[in-house]
Structure formats: structure tokens, C-alpha cells
């Protein structure tokens, strides 16, 4: 169940609500302030999740392109994904970002990693992403 704890200036008490999803949300004036999900994975050929919260799986769709799936769906697709990637050296991965070609949904989002000159996609052995939203 989602347990929402909301500290609101419009009430004189902390408000707590719950549903059946199992996700904890900490809110201030109705805005969630904690991560809805996070994942750390090795994205080379066969994806291996090292650690995660509310991410059931990550699929490599092609070189440097991944789809992450939520364990419990989000309430809407208006969330923010912050991602980092690296290959263990100082010069290969340029950046990681959410993949705008894969439209975010309440059940999944896309990620990409590219070379340092941003000319090609590249698999990332060290990939992390955090999701914030309501």
C-alpha cells in the first residue's frame, strides 16, 4: 500500500493516507519529496540490477538504450528522471539521460548513454537513475 505522510500548512496536523501499493511517499503541501524509484545496474549486453527500489526490471533494447519498468506504477507520467553512467574509465561515457524517444508512462521510462563526443550510443557498465514525482 502507498502510505502518504503529508506535512501541510493548511492543516494543524500531519495527514496520513494509504492505498494498496506498498510505496511510502513523504509530502510537503501535497508534493512528494522522496524518490519514487531508483536503480543501479550494469547495462552491458545482459542487464544486471545491482540494487533498486520500485524498479522491477531494466531491458537493453539496443546499444546504450534501456527501458526501466516500475514495480508499482506511478500516479502519472509527469515525473523527473536523473541518470548517470560510466564505464570505469575517465573518458568514454559522455552522459546519461532519460530517453525522449521512449515516451514515459506510469509503468516505464527510457534511458540512454552516449560516448563522450555524443556521436554514438554506448553500453554503460555503471548506470544509475533516480525518479522524482508524485
N, C-alpha and C positions, 0 to 999 in steps of 0.2 A: 504494500500500500504506500502511496505517497503521503508522507507526513509533512505538512507545511507549517512552519513556525514563522509567524509574521509579527514583527515589531512595528506597529503603525502609530503615527502621531494622531490618527483620527479616533483612536480608542485609548482607554486608560489601562489596557492590559495586553499581554501577548496573546495573539489569537493562534490557535492550533486547529488545523483541519487535516483530514486523512481520506485517502481512497484506497484502492486495492493493488497499487502497482509496486510498492516496496521502495520508492525513491524518497529521500529526505531532501526537502527544499527549505532553505533559510531565506527569509524575505525581509526586506525593509520597505515599508509602504507599498507592498504588493509586488515588488521587483525582486526576483531571485538573485541572491548574491553569491551562491556557491556554484561549483561546476556541476552541470547536468550529467557530464560524462567525460572520461579521459582514457587514453590508451597509449601504450608504449609497445612498439612492435618492430621486428626485423622484416623489412619489406623486400628481401632479395628472393626472387623466384617463388618459393613457398613461404607465405607469410606465417610468422610465428609471433603470437602475442606474448610478451613478457609479463605484462601487468595491465589491468584495465578496471574501469568502473563503468557500468551501464553500456558497455560495448560487447556484443555477443560474438562478432567476427569481423575480420578485415579481409577483403578479397583483392588480389592483384589482378587487374583487368588487362594490363599490358605494362611494358617497361615504365616504371615511375608513376603509374596511375593506379589508384586504390579506391575501393568503396568500403566505408566503415558502416556497420549496422548496429543500431541501438538494441539493447536487451529490452528495455521498456521505452516505447515511443514517446517522443516529446509532445507537448500540448499543441505546438505549432512549429512551422519550419522557419521562424524568424529568430534563429539562434546565430551565434558567432562561433567560428572555429578558429583557434590559434594553433599553428603547427610549426614544428621544427624538424629538420632532417640532417643527417650527417653520415659520412662513410668511414669515419675513424682516421681520416687524414685531414690536412688543413686546406685542401684546395679543390675538392671535387663537387660537393653539393653546393649549389648556389643558394637555393631557397626552397622552402616547402610552403604550400598554401592550400586552402580549400579549392577544389576543382569546380570552377564555374560552369564547365561543360556538363557536369553531373548535377542536376538540379537538386538542392537539398530538400528532403522530405521529412516527415515526422519519424520515419523509420531508418533513414540512412543519409550519408553525405559523402562527397568525393574528396580525395586528397591527391596532390601531385608533388613530385620532387624533380628538380631540373639541375643540369650541370651549372658550374659557376658562371659561365658566359651566357646562360639561359638559352642555349641553342638546341638542346635536346633533353628529353626526359631521361632520368636516371634512377635506378632502384636505390633505395636507401636502407642500409643495414640498421641504422638507428633513426627511428621515426617516432615522434610523439605528437599527440594532438589533444587539445582540451576544448570542451564545448560549454559555452555560457548562454543562458537564455531563460525563458520562463516555460 
